[in-house]
Amino acid sequence: MQQSHLDGSNVAPSSNDYHVLPATKKQILFAQQIAKRLKIDLPTDALVDRHRISRWIDAHKPTAPTMRFSNYPSSKQVGFAERIARIKRRDIPQECFRDRGMMSKWIDRNL
């Protein structure tokens, strides 16, 4: 659809992409590092805006290795649970110290 001006020239309507933000330099550098490490080409359409490059990065970034203790609760989580246990005079089940999800549920039930 084109708009007609007083001088008779036809002008294309303005784009409604004012909310699209360009990719940041950090995003581009990170995406280039990933592409280089995986020995693949970084598609130029992924560099158009922040959302596209973020999706590309998420799809291609390496996953963190699963370690033996990666599912253990954090020290802050344990400290918070121990404070609750002292106040409520309850013991924290031992299995909660080996699973962050169980510790979280124990905290939620005892708040």
N, CA, C and O atoms as a DFTB+ gen file, in Angstrom:
444 C
 N C O
     1  1       0.844      -1.172       0.000
     2  2       0.000       0.000       0.000
     3  2       0.885       1.230       0.000
     4  3       1.806       1.331       0.811
     5  1       0.621       2.162      -0.894
     6  2       1.425       3.368      -0.987
     7  2       0.574       4.586      -0.712
     8  3      -0.628       4.610      -0.976
     9  1       1.233       5.597      -0.173
    10  2       0.534       6.830       0.130
    11  2       0.872       7.861      -0.937
    12  3       2.000       7.919      -1.426
    13  1      -0.096       8.656      -1.285
    14  2       0.119       9.690      -2.284
    15  2       0.310      11.027      -1.580
    16  3      -0.451      11.377      -0.679
    17  1       1.320      11.762      -1.993
    18  2       1.575      13.083      -1.422
    19  2       1.025      14.154      -2.354
    20  3       0.577      13.870      -3.465
    21  1       1.071      15.373      -1.881
    22  2       0.546      16.493      -2.661
    23  2       1.264      16.648      -3.992
    24  3       0.652      17.056      -4.979
    25  1       2.550      16.328      -4.034
    26  2       3.288      16.482      -5.284
    27  2       3.056      15.318      -6.239
    28  3       3.578      15.306      -7.354
    29  1       2.266      14.335      -5.793
    30  2       1.914      13.229      -6.671
    31  2       2.863      12.053      -6.588
    32  3       2.633      11.035      -7.241
    33  1       3.946      12.167      -5.785
    34  2       4.876      11.038      -5.693
    35  2       4.328       9.987      -4.741
    36  3       3.639      10.298      -3.770
    37  1       4.642       8.767      -5.035
    38  2       4.204       7.655      -4.193
    39  2       5.329       7.273      -3.237
    40  3       6.478       7.128      -3.654
    41  1       5.003       7.111      -1.957
    42  2       5.983       6.767      -0.938
    43  2       5.486       5.527      -0.202
    44  3       4.310       5.433       0.152
    45  1       6.385       4.586       0.022
    46  2       6.014       3.376       0.761
    47  2       5.707       3.749       2.205
    48  3       6.338       4.646       2.765
    49  1       4.747       3.069       2.805
    50  2       4.413       3.379       4.194
    51  2       5.595       3.090       5.113
    52  3       6.424       2.224       4.831
    53  1       5.654       3.819       6.198
    54  2       6.767       3.628       7.123
    55  2       6.655       2.270       7.807
    56  3       5.560       1.750       8.020
    57  1       7.791       1.719       8.139
    58  2       7.840       0.409       8.775
    59  2       7.442       0.530      10.241
    60  3       7.661       1.566      10.869
    61  1       6.866      -0.514      10.770
    62  2       6.444      -0.516      12.159
    63  2       7.411      -1.346      13.004
    64  3       6.986      -2.046      13.923
    65  1       8.704      -1.271      12.701
    66  2       9.677      -2.062      13.437
    67  2      10.520      -1.211      14.381
    68  3      11.695      -1.504      14.598
    69  1       9.933      -0.173      14.936
    70  2      10.651       0.701      15.848
    71  2      11.067      -0.038      17.122
    72  3      12.021       0.379      17.780
    73  1      10.387      -1.110      17.482
    74  2      10.681      -1.865      18.691
    75  2      11.801      -2.887      18.503
    76  3      12.248      -3.488      19.480
    77  1      12.258      -3.095      17.282
    78  2      13.321      -4.056      17.006
    79  2      14.663      -3.395      17.306
    80  3      15.007      -2.369      16.720
    81  1      15.415      -3.996      18.226
    82  2      16.712      -3.453      18.608
    83  2      17.815      -4.243      17.920
    84  3      17.718      -5.465      17.803
    85  1      18.854      -3.568      17.468
    86  2      19.944      -4.280      16.800
    87  2      20.720      -5.147      17.794
    88  3      20.710      -4.893      18.998
    89  1      21.380      -6.153      17.279
    90  2      22.202      -7.027      18.114
    91  2      23.347      -6.221      18.713
    92  3      23.891      -5.329      18.060
    93  1      23.714      -6.531      19.949
    94  2      24.812      -5.821      20.596
    95  2      26.147      -6.394      20.130
    96  3      26.207      -7.497      19.587
    97  1      27.209      -5.635      20.346
    98  2      28.545      -6.103      19.974
    99  2      28.906      -7.376      20.743
   100  3      29.512      -8.294      20.191
   101  1      28.523      -7.418      22.030
   102  2      28.803      -8.603      22.841
   103  2      28.098      -9.833      22.289
   104  3      28.681     -10.916      22.233
   105  1      26.838      -9.667      21.879
   106  2      26.091     -10.790      21.314
   107  2      26.762     -11.290      20.040
   108  3      26.927     -12.494      19.844
   109  1      27.143     -10.362      19.185
   110  2      27.770     -10.734      17.912
   111  2      29.091     -11.457      18.155
   112  3      29.363     -12.480      17.528
   113  1      29.915     -10.927      19.068
   114  2      31.196     -11.569      19.366
   115  2      30.996     -12.967      19.948
   116  3      31.705     -13.904      19.582
   117  1      30.032     -13.101      20.854
   118  2      29.758     -14.407      21.455
   119  2      29.267     -15.394      20.404
   120  3      29.694     -16.549      20.384
   121  1      28.377     -14.946      19.538
   122  2      27.863     -15.808      18.469
   123  2      28.990     -16.221      17.523
   124  3      29.033     -17.366      17.072
   125  1      29.894     -15.302      17.223
   126  2      31.023     -15.623      16.348
   127  2      31.949     -16.650      17.005
   128  3      32.465     -17.542      16.332
   129  1      32.158     -16.523      18.317
   130  2      32.988     -17.499      19.035
   131  2      32.357     -18.889      18.990
   132  3      33.046     -19.887      18.777
   133  1      31.052     -18.944      19.191
   134  2      30.346     -20.231      19.150
   135  2      30.454     -20.842      17.756
   136  3      30.747     -22.028      17.611
   137  1      30.215     -20.020      16.731
   138  2      30.276     -20.510      15.352
   139  2      31.675     -21.019      15.014
   140  3      31.828     -22.044      14.350
   141  1      32.690     -20.297      15.474
   142  2      34.065     -20.709      15.204
   143  2      34.379     -22.029      15.909
   144  3      35.001     -22.918      15.326
   145  1      33.943     -22.153      17.168
   146  2      34.202     -23.369      17.939
   147  2      33.507     -24.578      17.318
   148  3      34.060     -25.677      17.295
   149  1      32.288     -24.366      16.814
   150  2      31.527     -25.465      16.214
   151  2      31.848     -25.664      14.732
   152  3      31.377     -26.613      14.106
   153  1      32.658     -24.752      14.182
   154  2      33.046     -24.785      12.769
   155  2      31.825     -24.756      11.855
   156  3      31.698     -25.548      10.921
   157  1      30.925     -23.809      12.161
   158  2      29.739     -23.591      11.328
   159  2      29.671     -22.114      10.970
   160  3      30.302     -21.276      11.614
   161  1      28.902     -21.807       9.940
   162  2      28.728     -20.416       9.537
   163  2      27.635     -19.770      10.369
   164  3      26.611     -20.382      10.672
   165  1      27.877     -18.520      10.729
   166  2      26.879     -17.739      11.450
   167  2      25.974     -17.092      10.414
   168  3      26.441     -16.259       9.637
   169  1      24.687     -17.449      10.377
   170  2      23.801     -16.882       9.355
   171  2      23.643     -15.370       9.533
   172  3      23.508     -14.875      10.652
   173  1      23.662     -14.657       8.428
   174  2      23.544     -13.198       8.500
   175  2      22.179     -12.759       9.001
   176  3      22.065     -11.698       9.616
   177  1      21.132     -13.554       8.753
   178  2      19.813     -13.160       9.248
   179  2      19.727     -13.266      10.771
   180  3      18.830     -12.680      11.378
   181  1      20.646     -14.005      11.397
   182  2      20.666     -14.085      12.859
   183  2      21.202     -12.798      13.476
   184  3      20.964     -12.523      14.652
   185  1      21.923     -12.014      12.686
   186  2      22.532     -10.781      13.187
   187  2      21.612      -9.572      13.093
   188  3      22.004      -8.468      13.472
   189  1      20.404      -9.763      12.598
   190  2      19.491      -8.648      12.343
   191  2      19.046      -7.950      13.621
   192  3      19.087      -6.723      13.699
   193  1      18.623      -8.709      14.616
   194  2      18.158      -8.073      15.848
   195  2      18.498      -8.928      17.063
   196  3      18.935     -10.071      16.931
   197  1      18.294      -8.363      18.240
   198  2      18.672      -9.028      19.488
   199  2      17.944     -10.343      19.711
   200  3      18.531     -11.307      20.202
   201  1      16.675     -10.385      19.355
   202  2      15.906     -11.605      19.587
   203  2      16.388     -12.751      18.705
   204  3      16.503     -13.886      19.166
   205  1      16.664     -12.463      17.458
   206  2      17.121     -13.523      16.544
   207  2      18.482     -14.066      16.953
   208  3      18.701     -15.277      16.960
   209  1      19.394     -13.162      17.292
   210  2      20.730     -13.631      17.667
   211  2      20.682     -14.379      18.999
   212  3      21.439     -15.328      19.202
   213  1      19.800     -13.960      19.905
   214  2      19.649     -14.675      21.178
   215  2      19.134     -16.089      20.949
   216  3      19.603     -17.039      21.574
   217  1      18.169     -16.219      20.051
   218  2      17.646     -17.554      19.741
   219  2      18.737     -18.429      19.127
   220  3      18.835     -19.613      19.447
   221  1      19.560     -17.851      18.242
   222  2      20.633     -18.610      17.614
   223  2      21.653     -19.035      18.669
   224  3      22.100     -20.182      18.681
   225  1      22.016     -18.116      19.544
   226  2      22.978     -18.429      20.603
   227  2      22.435     -19.537      21.498
   228  3      23.149     -20.491      21.807
   229  1      21.175     -19.419      21.917
   230  2      20.577     -20.439      22.782
   231  2      20.560     -21.810      22.120
   232  3      20.753     -22.831      22.781
   233  1      20.332     -21.827      20.827
   234  2      20.270     -23.099      20.106
   235  2      21.652     -23.724      19.914
   236  3      21.761     -24.941      19.764
   237  1      22.709     -22.908      19.918
   238  2      24.036     -23.419      19.590
   239  2      25.057     -23.365      20.722
   240  3      26.141     -23.931      20.588
   241  1      24.744     -22.705      21.824
   242  2      25.747     -22.600      22.887
   243  2      25.953     -23.954      23.547
   244  3      25.026     -24.757      23.651
   245  1      27.173     -24.193      23.989
   246  2      27.449     -25.478      24.630
   247  2      26.756     -25.550      25.990
   248  3      26.658     -24.552      26.704
   249  1      26.286     -26.729      26.329
   250  2      25.634     -26.905      27.620
   251  2      26.692     -27.139      28.688
   252  3      27.756     -27.696      28.417
   253  1      26.388     -26.714      29.884
   254  2      27.309     -26.915      30.991
   255  2      27.365     -28.404      31.325
   256  3      26.337     -29.081      31.336
   257  1      28.553     -28.903      31.593
   258  2      28.653     -30.326      31.921
   259  2      27.959     -30.620      33.252
   260  3      27.999     -29.811      34.178
   261  1      27.334     -31.774      33.329
   262  2      26.665     -32.185      34.554
   263  2      27.714     -32.781      35.484
   264  3      28.339     -33.796      35.179
   265  1      27.886     -32.133      36.605
   266  2      28.878     -32.570      37.576
   267  2      28.194     -33.369      38.681
   268  3      26.969     -33.372      38.800
   269  1      28.994     -34.029      39.469
   270  2      28.470     -34.857      40.553
   271  2      27.646     -34.033      41.541
   272  3      26.625     -34.505      42.042
   273  1      28.079     -32.822      41.819
   274  2      27.426     -31.999      42.824
   275  2      26.552     -30.901      42.227
   276  3      26.109     -30.010      42.952
   277  1      26.301     -30.946      40.939
   278  2      25.548     -29.865      40.295
   279  2      24.101     -29.788      40.753
   280  3      23.474     -28.737      40.623
   281  1      23.558     -30.872      41.286
   282  2      22.169     -30.857      41.742
   283  2      22.061     -30.614      43.245
   284  3      20.963     -30.625      43.800
   285  1      23.199     -30.393      43.903
   286  2      23.182     -30.129      45.339
   287  2      22.660     -28.716      45.587
   288  3      22.827     -27.843      44.736
   289  1      22.030     -28.479      46.739
   290  2      21.551     -27.127      47.048
   291  2      22.725     -26.175      47.266
   292  3      23.819     -26.592      47.646
   293  1      22.478     -24.903      47.021
   294  2      23.527     -23.902      47.219
   295  2      23.748     -23.670      48.712
   296  3      22.908     -24.032      49.536
   297  1      24.873     -23.071      49.046
   298  2      25.160     -22.797      50.454
   299  2      24.144     -21.819      51.037
   300  3      23.781     -21.922      52.209
   301  1      23.688     -20.877      50.223
   302  2      22.657     -19.937      50.695
   303  2      21.354     -20.668      50.982
   304  3      20.678     -20.381      51.970
   305  1      21.003     -21.613      50.114
   306  2      19.777     -22.383      50.294
   307  2      19.868     -23.221      51.576
   308  3      18.907     -23.291      52.343
   309  1      21.013     -23.848      51.802
   310  2      21.206     -24.657      53.007
   311  2      21.149     -23.773      54.249
   312  3      20.513     -24.130      55.241
   313  1      21.813     -22.624      54.195
   314  2      21.794     -21.707      55.331
   315  2      20.393     -21.237      55.666
   316  3      20.017     -21.162      56.836
   317  1      19.620     -20.921      54.636
   318  2      18.239     -20.475      54.842
   319  2      17.407     -21.593      55.460
   320  3      16.625     -21.354      56.380
   321  1      17.574     -22.811      54.957
   322  2      16.835     -23.957      55.494
   323  2      17.227     -24.220      56.945
   324  3      16.371     -24.537      57.772
   325  1      18.512     -24.091      57.257
   326  2      18.958     -24.316      58.635
   327  2      18.394     -23.271      59.586
   328  3      18.069     -23.581      60.732
   329  1      18.275     -22.032      59.112
   330  2      17.647     -20.989      59.939
   331  2      16.188     -21.328      60.229
   332  3      15.723     -21.197      61.361
   333  1      15.472     -21.767      59.190
   334  2      14.067     -22.161      59.360
   335  2      13.980     -23.336      60.336
   336  3      13.110     -23.359      61.207
   337  1      14.883     -24.309      60.190
   338  2      14.870     -25.492      61.051
   339  2      15.108     -25.109      62.513
   340  3      14.467     -25.662      63.407
   341  1      16.020     -24.170      62.763
   342  2      16.266     -23.725      64.137
   343  2      15.046     -23.040      64.724
   344  3      14.670     -23.295      65.868
   345  1      14.426     -22.163      63.930
   346  2      13.251     -21.429      64.410
   347  2      12.096     -22.383      64.695
   348  3      11.424     -22.261      65.719
   349  1      11.869     -23.328      63.794
   350  2      10.736     -24.261      63.928
   351  2      11.092     -25.502      64.748
   352  3      10.234     -26.345      65.011
   353  1      12.364     -25.608      65.148
   354  2      12.848     -26.759      65.924
   355  2      12.532     -28.081      65.223
   356  3      11.964     -29.006      65.804
   357  1      12.925     -28.125      63.956
   358  2      12.731     -29.323      63.126
   359  2      14.060     -29.700      62.489
   360  3      14.944     -28.862      62.311
   361  1      14.179     -30.962      62.154
   362  2      15.358     -31.430      61.427
   363  2      15.091     -31.364      59.931
   364  3      13.966     -31.555      59.470
   365  1      16.143     -31.093      59.196
   366  2      16.063     -31.128      57.734
   367  2      16.400     -32.555      57.313
   368  3      17.451     -33.067      57.700
   369  1      15.547     -33.209      56.539
   370  2      15.859     -34.576      56.089
   371  2      17.179     -34.618      55.312
   372  3      17.471     -33.721      54.521
   373  1      17.963     -35.658      55.544
   374  2      19.285     -35.774      54.921
   375  2      19.230     -35.764      53.396
   376  3      20.138     -35.241      52.750
   377  1      18.177     -36.335      52.814
   378  2      18.093     -36.360      51.343
   379  2      17.968     -34.960      50.751
   380  3      18.286     -34.754      49.580
   381  1      17.507     -33.995      51.549
   382  2      17.397     -32.610      51.062
   383  2      18.771     -31.998      50.806
   384  3      18.903     -31.084      49.992
   385  1      19.800     -32.501      51.502
   386  2      21.150     -31.980      51.325
   387  2      21.802     -32.506      50.046
   388  3      22.896     -32.071      49.686
   389  1      21.139     -33.437      49.358
   390  2      21.677     -33.995      48.117
   391  2      20.872     -33.613      46.887
   392  3      21.223     -33.995      45.771
   393  1      19.778     -32.851      47.085
   394  2      18.920     -32.495      45.951
   395  2      18.341     -31.103      46.152
   396  3      17.589     -30.866      47.098
   397  1      18.691     -30.190      45.266
   398  2      18.234     -28.802      45.413
   399  2      16.719     -28.669      45.294
   400  3      16.125     -27.798      45.928
   401  1      16.094     -29.514      44.497
   402  2      14.643     -29.475      44.355
   403  2      13.940     -29.885      45.638
   404  3      12.955     -29.270      46.048
   405  1      14.463     -30.942      46.270
   406  2      13.875     -31.387      47.537
   407  2      14.078     -30.344      48.627
   408  3      13.188     -30.112      49.445
   409  1      15.254     -29.714      48.636
   410  2      15.522     -28.669      49.629
   411  2      14.566     -27.503      49.424
   412  3      14.049     -26.943      50.391
   413  1      14.335     -27.141      48.186
   414  2      13.413     -26.050      47.875
   415  2      12.003     -26.372      48.357
   416  3      11.326     -25.518      48.930
   417  1      11.567     -27.600      48.123
   418  2      10.229     -28.009      48.580
   419  2      10.149     -28.007      50.103
   420  3       9.137     -27.597      50.670
   421  1      11.217     -28.465      50.769
   422  2      11.223     -28.469      52.228
   423  2      11.110     -27.039      52.753
   424  3      10.356     -26.775      53.689
   425  1      11.856     -26.125      52.150
   426  2      11.795     -24.718      52.560
   427  2      10.386     -24.178      52.361
   428  3       9.839     -23.536      53.257
   429  1       9.791     -24.431      51.198
   430  2       8.437     -23.933      50.918
   431  2       7.414     -24.475      51.914
   432  3       6.524     -23.744      52.347
   433  1       7.536     -25.742      52.277
   434  2       6.577     -26.342      53.216
   435  2       6.765     -25.835      54.639
   436  3       5.835     -25.887      55.444
   437  1       7.946     -25.352      54.953
   438  2       8.234     -24.962      56.333
   439  2       8.325     -23.461      56.556
   440  3       8.717     -23.030      57.641
   441  1       7.987     -22.682      55.596
   442  2       7.984     -21.219      55.788
   443  2       6.811     -20.776      56.612
   444  3       6.653     -19.583      56.871
